[in-house]
Amino acid sequence: MGFATFAIGLLPGFASIGIAAPVVFVALRMLQGLAMGGEYGGAVIYVAEHAPDGRRGSWTSWIQTTGSLALLMSLGVILLLRYALGEAAFADWGWRIPFLLSIVLLLISVWIRLKLNESPAFIRMKAQGRTSKAPLSGSVRPVAQLEIDPDRVLRSGDGSGRDLVHGPVLLAYSF
């Protein structure tokens, strides 16, 4: 995601490369979206696997909060740049600055990842030999082959299994 964001700041305009500019822009935005989905899911899993029992929901809720804080901070950077550069300069070239500054966040995130340890749950699974033999193909198998436990999906607050609305919510907190 960080590379795609940085690359948007370097993208030549329509005057330079014609129709390729919006095509590449849309491709980079799609790459950002795909990466964001993976990053978000990975972050939730990592935090949930490190959270103490009974605190997983609370700990993983901070990930959603940080997304909102990041949005507010990025809006602050944009407003500051628009004020400092003026509307004309910002519209001409200044809009690229936030995208180019994202390289700093990319470097910080790579540094953090290099310092992370495997989760205790993964270490236990690895010791028990329960890791996937083919993780990539296992993650893209057809939906018909997915193993779904209907009891967990349909579980309601009172244990009756009739509450389809609360089932997925409880599923999220039952890990």
BELVENVEN-V700041 format. One record per residue. RES is the residue in one letter. SS is DSSP state (a for helix, b for strand, c for the rest). OMEGA is omega in whole degrees, -180 to 180 (999 if undefined). BURIAL is 1 if it has 16 or more other ideal C-beta (glycine too) atoms within 10 Angstrom, else 0. Layout:
res = <RES;RES>
ss = <SS;SS>
omega = <OMEGA;OMEGA>
burial = <BURIAL;BURIAL>
This chain:
res = <M;G;F;A;T;F;A;I;G;L;L;P;G;F;A;S;I;G;I;A;A;P;V;V;F;V;A;L;R;M;L;Q;G;L;A;M;G;G;E;Y;G;G;A;V;I;Y;V;A;E;H;A;P;D;G;R;R;G;S;W;T;S;W;I;Q;T;T;G;S;L;A;L;L;M;S;L;G;V;I;L;L;L;R;Y;A;L;G;E;A;A;F;A;D;W;G;W;R;I;P;F;L;L;S;I;V;L;L;L;I;S;V;W;I;R;L;K;L;N;E;S;P;A;F;I;R;M;K;A;Q;G;R;T;S;K;A;P;L;S;G;S;V;R;P;V;A;Q;L;E;I;D;P;D;R;V;L;R;S;G;D;G;S;G;R;D;L;V;H;G;P;V;L;L;A;Y;S;F>
ss = <c;a;a;a;a;a;a;a;a;a;c;c;c;a;a;a;a;c;c;a;a;a;a;a;a;a;a;a;a;a;a;a;a;a;a;a;a;a;a;a;a;a;a;a;a;a;a;a;a;a;c;c;c;c;c;a;a;a;a;a;a;a;a;a;a;a;a;a;a;a;a;a;a;a;a;a;a;a;a;a;a;a;a;a;a;c;a;a;a;a;a;a;a;a;a;a;a;a;a;a;a;a;a;a;a;a;a;a;a;a;a;a;a;a;a;c;c;c;c;a;a;a;a;a;a;a;a;c;c;c;c;c;c;c;a;a;a;a;a;c;c;c;a;a;a;c;c;c;c;a;a;a;a;a;c;c;c;c;c;c;c;c;c;a;a;a;a;a;a;a;a;a;a;c;c>
omega = <-178;179;179;179;178;-178;177;179;180;-173;176;-179;-180;180;-178;-173;175;-175;178;-178;179;179;179;178;180;178;179;178;177;177;176;-179;178;-180;180;178;178;-179;-178;179;179;180;180;-180;-178;-179;-179;-180;178;-177;176;178;180;-178;-175;180;180;-177;-178;178;178;179;177;179;-178;176;178;178;178;178;179;179;179;176;177;178;-180;179;178;179;179;179;-176;-176;-173;-175;-176;-179;179;180;-177;-176;-175;179;-179;-174;179;179;179;177;-179;178;178;178;177;179;178;-179;177;179;179;-179;179;-179;-177;174;174;-179;177;180;179;179;177;-180;-180;179;180;-180;-177;178;-178;177;-180;-174;-178;-180;178;-179;-179;180;-180;-178;-179;-179;-180;178;-178;177;-176;180;179;-178;-175;-176;178;-179;-178;178;-177;-179;-178;-172;-178;-180;-177;-179;180;179;178;178;-179;-177;-175;-178;999>
burial = <1;1;0;1;1;1;1;1;0;0;1;0;0;0;0;0;0;0;0;0;0;0;0;0;0;0;0;1;0;0;1;1;0;0;0;0;0;0;0;0;0;0;0;1;0;1;1;1;1;0;1;0;0;0;0;1;0;0;0;1;0;0;1;0;0;0;0;0;0;0;0;0;0;0;0;0;0;0;0;0;1;0;0;0;1;0;0;0;0;1;0;0;0;1;1;0;1;1;1;0;0;1;0;0;0;0;0;0;0;0;0;0;0;0;0;0;0;0;1;0;0;0;0;0;0;0;0;0;0;0;0;0;0;0;0;0;0;0;0;0;0;0;0;0;0;0;0;0;0;0;0;0;0;1;1;0;0;0;0;0;0;0;0;0;0;0;1;0;0;0;0;0;0;0;0>
